Amino acid sequence: MADPGHPPRECDVVVVGAGILGLASARELALRHDGIRIAVLEREGSIAAHQTGRTSGVIHAGIYYRPGSLKARLCVAGSRELYEYCEERGIHAERSGKLIVATDETELDPLAELERRGHENEVPGLRRIETAEIREIEPHATGVAALHSPATGVVDFAEVAASFGRDLAASGGSVATGSPVGALEQAGNAISVRHACGATRARAVVTCAGAWSDRLAVACGAPAEPRIVPFRGAYLRLRPERRDLVRANIYPVPDPDLPFLGMHLTRGIDGEVLLGPSALMVGARDAYRLTRVRPRDLAETLSWPGSWKLAARFRRTAWREARNAASRRSFVEDLRRFVPELQVSDVLPGPAGIRAQALARDGSLVDDFVVHRTERAVHVRNAPSPAATSSLALARLIADEAEPFL
Ligand SMILES: Cc1cc2nc3c(=O)[nH]c(=O)nc-3n(C[C@H](O)[C@H](O)[C@H](O)COP(=O)(O)OP(=O)(O)OC[C@H]3O[C@@H](n4cnc5c(N)ncnc54)[C@H](O)[C@@H]3O)c2cc1C
């Protein structure tokens, strides 16, 4: 399905980025327009090489998000559609369920707010439970109350992305890997996409470039705001013989001022139990190794006023995240609040991902999905979690934005 190099010289739509959103958007356009010529250009040697291939694998049900927001609407619709899609295609997805656990009285009000949002967002089956029932659902978890979401589940998003790519190929579209896009230039009534193998002329471009999504957008005349700031999410894994500590998904009550859901314990579709992810601002948009620093990425983060305002506002959180990055003991201690039996000796090193999180100039982390339009181009500017869950529904919105150019 993915063809190394060789993008076409001419087509109707170029999609930049073969993560789950680029592939879902290309697929959506191909299904809408018979005979349309679509090329997805991906700079890496394979699809799903960044965020899409490095998630917790959780199909979110839509509990957390502000009612009426894109995240709320598209997550609830997208998760329903994703389960249906997986069933049709024989992709293993499981409604394994999830607990959001309040560990003390101070978390009861935020838990009640999550419950209110969940009901307003029409999350199926969501209900509040007390201590005894927490133990029935997750025998090793503890708390004063919890929300139980039976519609939350797990899947391998890289497998879903590959399936979107096959659907695209079946409609005549193509994916060219090893094809970094360097610039987009207006060329009369078309747009010229410059890449490693030359240029492709198209009627429209959709950029779904994840951690690099601000660069092409700004070069096309989109607003400089928001800037992408990379947040590294590191995981630990449970030793196979300790996986019985977690049946499905156990989450904390998150900090309401941050768009991250907090460090959780998740049994993936492959049976592996991941702990995390942490959320540390880092010096490269691909800092899968903590020590990787890229001067351009670092300069862009440091020159953005929002980075300094964010750091000042969340000094204590930043300190805790740095501690968790440096110390496995501290990482485990955070999770022991709701799974007290967990020991440092139960864990092994795990994978890491980089969240492409948009940051506003005033230091606020942009909460909702953001899509901008420039001349003949649509740019996805903020698509963090739950964008993988929402991909089928978000792709419809992206395709709607591209329609006027087709
Ligand atoms: C640690 C972590 C855990 C997460 N857990 C979940 C979860 O459990 N559930 C959930 O719903 N979501 C989760 N997410 C969020 C989810 O991964 C993202 O929302 C989603 O993958 C975004 O997809 P994307 O296609 O926009 O980005 P990506 O998958 O990052 O794809 C962008 C692609 O664009 C390519 N690209 C960039 N610039 C160029 C260029 N100039 N030319 C060519 N190609 C280019 C990149 O190489 C990349 O392949 C998680 C994210 C992280 C980091």
The ligand as an SDF file (V2000), in Angstrom:
LIG
                    3D

 53 58  0  0  0  0  0  0  0  0999 V2000
    1.8160    9.2270   24.3300 C   0  0  0  0  0  0  0  0  0  0  0  0
    0.5310    9.4090   23.5640 C   0  0  0  0  0  0  0  0  0  0  0  0
   -0.6030    8.6540   23.9190 C   0  0  0  0  0  0  0  0  0  0  0  0
   -1.8080    8.8420   23.2180 C   0  0  0  0  0  0  0  0  0  0  0  0
   -2.8790    8.0360   23.5240 N   0  0  0  0  0  0  0  0  0  0  0  0
   -4.0270    8.1700   22.8120 C   0  0  0  0  0  0  0  0  0  0  0  0
   -5.1190    7.2990   23.0480 C   0  0  0  0  0  0  0  0  0  0  0  0
   -5.0370    6.3900   23.8630 O   0  0  0  0  0  0  0  0  0  0  0  0
   -6.2570    7.4910   22.3430 N   0  0  0  0  0  0  0  0  0  0  0  0
   -6.3730    8.4870   21.3960 C   0  0  0  0  0  0  0  0  0  0  0  0
   -7.4500    8.6370   20.7940 O   0  0  0  0  0  0  0  0  0  0  0  0
   -5.3360    9.2990   21.1280 N   0  0  0  0  0  0  0  0  0  0  0  0
   -4.1640    9.1520   21.7950 C   0  0  0  0  0  0  0  0  0  0  0  0
   -3.0970    9.9620   21.5120 N   0  0  0  0  0  0  0  0  0  0  0  0
   -3.2470   11.0130   20.4990 C   0  0  0  0  0  0  0  0  0  0  0  0
   -3.0930   10.4420   19.0950 C   0  0  0  0  0  0  0  0  0  0  0  0
   -1.9260    9.6980   18.9870 O   0  0  0  0  0  0  0  0  0  0  0  0
   -3.0750   11.5960   18.0860 C   0  0  0  0  0  0  0  0  0  0  0  0
   -4.1600   12.4420   18.3420 O   0  0  0  0  0  0  0  0  0  0  0  0
   -3.1750   11.1050   16.6400 C   0  0  0  0  0  0  0  0  0  0  0  0
   -2.2980   10.0190   16.4180 O   0  0  0  0  0  0  0  0  0  0  0  0
   -2.8840   12.2400   15.6850 C   0  0  0  0  0  0  0  0  0  0  0  0
   -2.7330   11.7060   14.3930 O   0  0  0  0  0  0  0  0  0  0  0  0
   -1.9840   12.5280   13.2610 P   0  0  0  0  0  0  0  0  0  0  0  0
   -2.1530   11.7670   12.0200 O   0  0  0  0  0  0  0  0  0  0  0  0
   -2.4830   13.9460   13.3170 O   0  0  0  0  0  0  0  0  0  0  0  0
   -0.4700   12.6380   13.7590 O   0  0  0  0  0  0  0  0  0  0  0  0
    0.7970   11.6770   13.5590 P   0  0  0  0  0  0  0  0  0  0  0  0
    0.4630   10.2570   13.8230 O   0  0  0  0  0  0  0  0  0  0  0  0
    1.8780   12.2650   14.3930 O   0  0  0  0  0  0  0  0  0  0  0  0
    1.1470   11.8080   12.0320 O   0  0  0  0  0  0  0  0  0  0  0  0
    1.7060   12.9610   11.4440 C   0  0  0  0  0  0  0  0  0  0  0  0
    2.5650   12.4870   10.2870 C   0  0  0  0  0  0  0  0  0  0  0  0
    2.9610   13.6080    9.5000 O   0  0  0  0  0  0  0  0  0  0  0  0
    4.2600   13.3350    9.0110 C   0  0  0  0  0  0  0  0  0  0  0  0
    4.8730   14.5910    8.5790 N   0  0  0  0  0  0  0  0  0  0  0  0
    5.1300   15.6920    9.3440 C   0  0  0  0  0  0  0  0  0  0  0  0
    5.6770   16.6770    8.6060 N   0  0  0  0  0  0  0  0  0  0  0  0
    5.7670   16.1890    7.3470 C   0  0  0  0  0  0  0  0  0  0  0  0
    6.2610   16.7440    6.1260 C   0  0  0  0  0  0  0  0  0  0  0  0
    6.7500   17.9910    6.0680 N   0  0  0  0  0  0  0  0  0  0  0  0
    6.2220   15.9660    5.0110 N   0  0  0  0  0  0  0  0  0  0  0  0
    5.7230   14.7080    5.0400 C   0  0  0  0  0  0  0  0  0  0  0  0
    5.2450   14.1450    6.1730 N   0  0  0  0  0  0  0  0  0  0  0  0
    5.2550   14.8710    7.3070 C   0  0  0  0  0  0  0  0  0  0  0  0
    4.9490   12.6980   10.1920 C   0  0  0  0  0  0  0  0  0  0  0  0
    6.1000   11.9840    9.8140 O   0  0  0  0  0  0  0  0  0  0  0  0
    3.8430   11.8100   10.7440 C   0  0  0  0  0  0  0  0  0  0  0  0
    3.8800   10.4940   10.2190 O   0  0  0  0  0  0  0  0  0  0  0  0
   -1.8780    9.7860   22.1770 C   0  0  0  0  0  0  0  0  0  0  0  0
   -0.7270   10.5060   21.8050 C   0  0  0  0  0  0  0  0  0  0  0  0
    0.4620   10.3060   22.4750 C   0  0  0  0  0  0  0  0  0  0  0  0
    1.6910   11.0370   22.0300 C   0  0  0  0  0  0  0  0  0  0  0  0
  1  2  1  0
  2  3  1  0
  2 52  2  0
  3  4  2  0
  4  5  1  0
  4 50  1  0
  5  6  2  0
  6  7  1  0
  6 13  1  0
  7  8  2  0
  7  9  1  0
  9 10  1  0
 10 11  2  0
 10 12  1  0
 12 13  2  0
 13 14  1  0
 14 15  1  0
 14 50  1  0
 15 16  1  0
 16 17  1  0
 16 18  1  0
 18 19  1  0
 18 20  1  0
 20 21  1  0
 20 22  1  0
 22 23  1  0
 23 24  1  0
 24 25  2  0
 24 26  1  0
 24 27  1  0
 27 28  1  0
 28 29  2  0
 28 30  1  0
 28 31  1  0
 31 32  1  0
 32 33  1  0
 33 34  1  0
 33 48  1  0
 34 35  1  0
 35 36  1  0
 35 46  1  0
 36 37  1  0
 36 45  1  0
 37 38  2  0
 38 39  1  0
 39 40  1  0
 39 45  2  0
 40 41  1  0
 40 42  2  0
 42 43  1  0
 43 44  2  0
 44 45  1  0
 46 47  1  0
 46 48  1  0
 48 49  1  0
 50 51  2  0
 51 52  1  0
 52 53  1  0
M  END
$$$$
